[in-house]
Amino acid sequence: MKAVARGLIIEGISGSGKSSVLQALLQYSQGKENLPQSRLVLTEYHTQRVLERKEQEGSLGPGDHLALLEELVAFLEGLEQRRQGRGWTQGVLAEADFFFILERFHLTHVFRFPYMSWEMVQPLDQRLKGLNATLILLTVRAEVLEKRLFSRRHTCWLNYLQRYGSTPAAIVDAFLERQELARDLAARSSLPVITIDTSDRSPAETAELIWARL
């Protein structure tokens, strides 16, 4: 993996396996001696879902998304600037390094919300490149996506799915359209991109493949 600040940004639609893969990555990383001891992990609850109340109230807009993304990227940049400014020798710099994982980030804020555009987040993408972030895009096939989406039986989730169609097929199609947009956005990113189809892979297998490709 690259030197200086290093990080993974895990992107993908609902049902692609982001949360399960994140947990598997954390378990797999416990045996990675070359990872910095300082590690920052933020789940979707802190990188996107903190905006849900405004979304439910109908008051969520581009400024809210950009403010959240800016806050998180600026925090990471601040860590790196202070680390570099300390003037440690090269050997100590490696020990003082940090590693971050973000579940859902700037791609999600664009492909999930029609009023957002790539041009709005492109400057943030460039700043993430300066932090040596790698983009992990998880994808899933239609038949597997349907099983995963409808395996969750609680009412709140099923009500949420009904926003996207009146039949399972229509709902899956809506999510697959979103997945294609995510692919397009990943192709426009300045970050290294690792795309993995999770349809036939367990979270542990996906995590192992990610670490192998870094």
N, C-alpha and C positions, 0 to 999 in steps of 0.2 A: 504494500500500500504506500501511497505518497507520504512525504514528510509534511511537516507543519500541521495545521489543524486538519482533521480528517473527519468525514461524516457521510452518512447514508441518508437519503431521502426516499422513503418508501411510498410509492404512489400506486393507484389502481382503483377501480370501481368497487362498490360494495359487492361482496362475494368473491373477490379475487384472492382473499386470504391475508390481507395486510396485518391484521392484529395477531393472527396465529403465527405468521412468519416472524413478526417482531418478537414474540415470546420465544420462538425457536432460536432466533438470532442471539438473543440475550443468553439463553442457556448454552448455546454453542460457543459463545465468546468467552465463557468462564475459563475455558482451557487455552485461550489465546494469549500466550505470554508476551507477544509483540504489541498488544494493544496498550495505549496509555492507561494509567490508573484513574485519571480524571475522565469520567464518561457522563454525558448528558443525554438522557432519553426522554423525549416528549411524545406522548400518544396523541391521537386525533382529538382527544378531549381538550387539549391545550393549543393545538395548532390550527383548529378549524371549528370544532363543535362549541367552543366558548361563545360563538356568535349566534347560537341557535335561538336564544330568546328574542333577539332583534329580528331574526328571520321569521319567527312565529308572529311577531307583532307587525310585520310588514314594513319595518323601518330600516332593514339592512341594505346597505349600499356599498359601492366600490371603496369609499373612504374607510369603511370599517375593516374590510378585508386587507387593504393596503397598510393600515395602521398596525394591525396584528402582525402581519408578515414583517413589516419594518422593525417592529419592536424585537422580534425574535432574531432576525438577522443581525441587527445592531448589537444585541447582547453577545452573540457569537463573535462578531468582529471585535467587540471590546475585550473579550477574553484573549483573543489572539494578539491584539495590539499591546495589551499589558504584558503578555508573555514575551513578546519580541522586545518590548521596551525595557524589560528588566536587564537585558544584556548578559544573560547567562552564556556560558561556553556551549559549544555545540553538543557535547555529551549531556549536559544538564538540560539543554533545550528538549532533547528527546524525552527525558524523564518528566519534564514539565508540560509535555504535549497534552492535548485533550482530544476526545473522540465523541461525536454526537450522532444520534439517530433521531430523525423526525418522521413520524408517521402522518401522512397527508401533508402536503405543503402547497407550494405555489401553483402546481398543476391542478390540484383539486379545486383550488379557489377559482380557477378559470373554467375547467370543464364541468363543474357542478352548477355554476351560476351564469346564466346567459348574458347578464349585463357586464361580466368581466371579459377582458381580452388579454391576449398574450402580450401586447404592447404595454399593458399596465404593469406586468410583473417581470418583463424582460430585464430591467435594471437590477432587480433582486436576483435574478438568475445569474447575471454576471458577477454579482457580489458573492454568491454561493460558490461560483467557480474559483474565486479568490481564496475561499476557505477549503478548497480541494474536496468539495462534496461530490459524491457519485449518486446518480439517480437510478433507483431500482423501480422498474415498472412491472407490476404483476398483472398478468392477463388470465383470462379464463374462457373456455369454450361455452357455447350457448347451453348445451344440454346439462353441463355441470353447473353452470351458473343458476339455472332454474332450480336444481336440487338444493343448492346452497341457500338461495334466497328464501325458499319456502320451507326449509327445515326449521326455521325459527317460527315458533307457533304463537308467541305472545301478541296480544291484540294491538299494542302500540306499533310494533313493527309491521304487521299486516296492514294496518291503516295507512302507514307511511307508504308502503308499496302501491297502494291503490291510487296514489297521486300520478303514477306513471302508466296506468292503463287499467282496463276492466277485466282483462284475462291474463293468465300467466305468460302467454306468448307475447302479448303486447308489452307487458312489463319488462320481460327479458330483452325485447328489441330496443326498448328505450335505454336500458343500461348498456347494451352493446353499442348503441350510437355514442353514448358517453365514452365508452372504451376506445372507440375509433378516434374520438377527439383527443383523448389522452395520448394515444399513439402519435397523433400529429403534433401535439405540443412537445412531446419528448423529442421528436425529430428536430424541432426548432431550438431546443435547449442547447446551451453551450457546455453543459455538463457531460461527462462520460455517462452513457446509458447502458444498463444491463436489463434486458427484457426477458422475463421468464414466464412461461405458461405454467400455471400451478394446477391445471386440470387433473393431471395424473401424478402429481407429486405431493407428498406429505409436507407439512410445514418444516419438519426437520430436514428433509431432502432438499427443499428449496433453500433453506438457510445454509446448508453445506455448500450448495452450488454457488450461492452469492459470495461466500467467503473465498471459494476457490477461484472466482473470477476477478477478485479485487487485486 
